């Protein structure tokens, strides 16, 4: 850390070796087409050991340009090379009469290389002596992930006779770029505080997955299980808010508008998901302070929760050749309307109905 009359500088580096262990018991019941009679039961024991070595560096620079202007620059780099997942699964498969049909052993090894770089630049200017302020922020993130996976599964009779083997290899890459720009204005207006702002954000991510069967140690490319997913999202937003105190009342009201343009393109699946919409999100709250020991509050807020683009990615992460995690490119945002009434007693107990 370094400081003088015009500069505050801070830098740090950390190294975090880590090992994690996870164990799951899975019980899966399969039914016939009548959805009543049972077809089979799969019981499995899953264990995962994760090794990682993460490096993180931070730099923060605060510049005092003059009495009214200040500038802040910060950057963070997180690099996690050779993060490994070693998955093992032992499973037993029973028929409808609960008789053991066959067993399987599955081993899966994954290796991740991840890099996350972010850059942040913010300018603040004081507009008058009463505290009016204008701040402008630009933010950029680059996220890069490369993942390989080798999976081997052997199916055997209870006697130990080998029935079948499944071997495959996947090579996945993801590159994401996120840009955000915003400006915020804050000023005392009357006896209250007025805020307004504009924001723009753009996300562009490209993910590719190549799937190969392994036959006699030879890789065979499977186009049907491979894909390229391209996702782009732009959001234009603006807001205003006003808050004021009247005697024992604290009142605030605000309104935010957002226009969103989304396009998700899964090349091999032939699925293009387009969304564009405009919506408004009001927020109102009223707080009444009877005395220092009794405070009532009522508020309403409308908000939006968008799916993470990782959840939109249709690629598969295989636990076994029959159990996998995958995203859904057709996910849409959730709109929430929250109504809240609360009572605070002696700054210690809070009771809420919402």
Residue pairs with C-beta under 8 A, 6 or more apart in sequence:
1 8
1 9
1 10
2 8
2 9
2 10
3 9
5 64
6 63
6 64
6 65
7 61
7 62
7 63
7 64
8 60
8 61
8 62
9 59
9 60
9 61
9 62
10 58
10 59
10 60
10 61
11 57
11 58
11 59
11 60
12 57
12 58
13 55
13 56
13 57
13 58
14 55
14 56
14 57
15 53
15 54
15 55
15 56
16 52
16 53
16 54
16 55
16 56
17 52
17 53
18 50
18 51
18 52
18 53
18 54
19 49
19 50
19 51
19 52
20 48
20 49
20 50
20 52
21 47
21 48
21 49
21 50
22 46
22 47
22 48
22 50
23 45
23 46
23 47
23 48
24 45
24 46
24 47
25 43
25 44
25 45
25 46
26 42
26 43
26 44
26 45
26 46
26 323
27 41
27 42
27 43
28 41
28 42
28 43
28 44
29 38
29 40
29 41
30 38
30 39
30 40
30 41
30 42
31 37
31 38
31 39
32 38
32 39
37 96
38 96
39 96
40 93
40 94
40 95
40 96
40 101
41 93
41 94
41 98
42 91
42 92
42 93
42 94
42 322
43 91
43 92
43 93
43 94
44 89
44 90
44 91
44 92
44 320
44 323
45 89
45 90
45 91
46 87
46 88
46 89
46 319
47 87
47 88
47 89
48 85
48 86
48 87
48 88
49 85
49 86
50 83
50 84
50 85
50 86
51 83
51 84
52 80
52 83
52 84
53 80
53 81
53 82
53 83
54 78
54 79
54 80
54 83
55 77
55 78
55 79
55 80
56 76
56 77
56 78
56 79
57 76
57 77
58 74
58 75
58 76
59 73
59 74
59 75
60 72
60 73
60 74
61 72
61 73
61 74
62 70
62 71
62 72
63 70
63 71
63 72
63 73
64 70
65 71
67 126
68 125
68 126
68 127
69 123
69 124
69 125
69 126
70 123
70 124
70 125
71 121
71 122
71 123
71 124
72 120
72 121
72 122
72 123
72 124
73 119
73 120
73 121
73 122
74 119
74 120
75 117
75 118
75 119
75 120
76 116
76 117
76 118
77 115
77 116
77 117
77 118
78 114
78 115
78 116
78 117
79 114
79 115
79 116
80 112
80 113
80 114
80 115
81 113
81 114
82 111
82 112
82 113
83 111
83 112
83 113
83 114
84 109
84 110
84 111
84 112
85 108
85 109
85 110
85 111
85 112
86 107
86 108
86 109
87 106
87 107
87 108
87 109
87 110
87 319
88 105
88 106
88 107
88 108
89 104
89 105
89 106
89 107
89 108
89 319
89 320
89 323
90 103
90 104
90 105
90 106
91 103
91 104
91 105
91 106
91 320
92 100
92 103
93 100
93 101
93 102
93 103
93 104
94 100
94 101
95 101
100 158
102 155
102 156
102 157
102 158
102 163
103 155
103 156
103 157
103 158
104 153
104 154
104 155
104 156
104 320
105 153
105 154
105 156
106 151
106 152
106 153
106 154
106 320
106 321
107 151
107 152
107 153
108 149
108 150
108 151
108 152
108 318
108 319
108 320
109 149
109 150
109 151
110 147
110 148
110 149
110 317
111 147
111 148
111 149
112 145
112 146
112 147
113 145
113 146
113 147
114 143
114 144
114 145
114 146
115 142
115 143
115 144
115 145
116 141
116 142
116 143
116 144
117 141
117 142
117 143
118 139
118 140
118 141
118 142
119 139
119 140
119 141
120 137
120 138
120 139
120 140
121 137
121 138
121 139
122 135
122 136
122 137
122 138
123 135
123 136
123 137
124 133
124 134
124 135
125 133
125 134
125 135
126 132
126 133
127 133
127 134
127 187
128 187
130 187
130 188
131 186
131 187
131 188
132 185
132 186
132 187
132 188
133 185
133 186
133 187
134 183
134 184
134 185
134 186
135 183
135 184
135 186
136 181
136 182
136 183
137 180
137 181
137 182
137 183
137 184
138 179
138 180
138 181
139 178
139 179
139 180
139 181
140 177
140 178
140 179
140 180
141 176
141 177
141 178
142 175
142 176
142 177
142 178
143 174
143 175
143 176
143 177
143 178
143 205
144 174
144 175
144 176
145 172
145 173
145 174
145 175
146 172
146 173
146 174
147 170
147 171
147 172
147 173
148 169
148 170
148 171
148 172
149 169
149 170
149 172
149 317
149 318
150 167
150 168
150 169
150 214
151 166
151 167
151 168
151 169
151 318
151 320
151 321
152 165
152 166
152 167
153 165
153 166
153 167
153 320
153 321
154 162
154 164
154 165
155 162
155 163
155 164
155 165
155 166
156 162
156 163
157 163
166 321
167 213
167 214
167 215
168 211
168 212
168 213
168 214
168 222
168 321
169 211
169 212
169 214
169 219
170 209
170 210
170 211
170 212
170 316
170 318
171 209
171 210
171 212
172 207
172 208
172 209
172 210
172 315
173 207
173 208
174 205
174 206
174 207
174 208
174 313
175 205
175 206
175 207
176 203
176 204
176 205
176 206
176 309
177 203
177 204
177 205
178 201
178 202
178 203
178 204
179 201
179 202
180 199
180 200
180 201
180 202
181 199
181 200
181 201
182 197
182 198
182 199
182 200
183 197
183 198
183 199
184 195
184 196
184 197
185 195
185 196
185 197
186 193
186 194
186 195
187 193
187 194
188 194
189 242
190 244
191 244
191 245
192 242
192 243
192 244
192 245
193 242
193 243
193 244
194 240
194 241
194 242
195 239
195 240
195 241
195 242
195 254
196 238
196 239
196 240
196 241
197 238
197 239
198 237
198 238
199 235
199 236
199 237
199 238
200 234
200 235
200 236
200 237
201 233
201 234
201 235
202 232
202 233
202 234
202 235
203 231
203 232
203 233
203 234
203 309
204 231
204 232
205 230
205 231
205 232
205 309
206 228
206 229
206 230
206 231
207 228
207 229
207 230
207 231
207 313
207 315
208 227
208 228
208 229
209 225
209 226
209 227
209 228
209 315
209 316
210 221
210 226
211 221
211 222
211 225
211 226
212 219
212 220
212 221
212 222
213 219
213 220
213 222
214 220
223 268
224 268
225 316
226 268
227 266
227 267
227 268
227 269
227 314
227 315
228 266
228 267
228 268
229 264
229 265
229 266
229 267
229 312
229 313
229 314
229 315
229 329
230 263
230 264
230 265
230 267
231 262
231 263
231 264
231 265
231 309
231 312
231 313
231 329
232 262
232 263
232 264
233 260
233 261
233 262
233 263
233 306
233 309
234 260
234 261
234 262
235 258
235 259
235 260
235 261
236 258
236 259
236 260
237 256
237 257
237 258
237 259
238 256
238 257
239 254
239 255
239 256
239 257
240 254
240 255
241 252
241 253
241 254
241 255
241 283
242 252
242 253
242 254
243 250
243 251
243 252
243 253
244 250
244 251
244 252
245 251
248 288
248 289
248 290
249 286
249 287
249 288
249 289
250 285
250 286
250 287
250 289
251 285
251 286
251 287
252 283
252 284
252 285
253 282
253 283
253 284
253 285
254 282
254 283
254 284
255 280
255 281
255 282
255 283
256 280
256 281
256 282
256 283
257 278
257 279
257 280
257 281
258 278
258 279
258 280
258 281
258 304
259 276
259 277
259 278
260 275
260 276
260 277
260 278
260 279
260 306
260 333
261 275
261 276
262 273
262 274
262 275
262 276
263 272
263 273
263 274
263 275
264 271
264 272
264 273
264 274
264 312
264 329
265 271
265 272
265 273
266 272
266 314
266 329
269 314
269 329
271 314
271 329
271 330
273 329
273 330
275 332
279 304
279 335
280 302
281 301
281 302
281 303
281 304
282 300
282 301
282 302
283 299
283 300
283 301
283 302
284 299
284 300
284 301
285 297
285 298
285 299
285 300
285 301
286 297
286 298
286 299
287 295
287 296
287 297
288 295
288 296
288 297
289 295
290 296
292 346
292 347
293 345
293 346
293 347
294 343
294 344
294 345
295 343
295 344
296 341
296 342
296 343
296 344
297 340
297 341
297 342
297 343
297 344
298 340
298 341
298 342
299 339
299 340
300 337
300 338
300 339
300 340
301 336
301 337
301 338
301 340
302 335
302 336
302 337
302 338
303 335
303 336
303 338
304 333
304 334
304 335
304 336
305 333
305 334
305 336
306 333
307 331
307 332
307 333
310 327
311 327
311 328
311 331
312 327
312 328
312 329
312 331
313 326
313 327
313 329
314 326
314 327
314 328
314 329
315 326
315 327
316 324
316 325
316 326
317 324
317 325
317 326
318 324
319 325
338 354
339 354
340 352
340 353
340 354
341 352
341 353
341 354
342 350
342 351
342 352
342 353
343 350
343 351
343 352
344 350
345 351
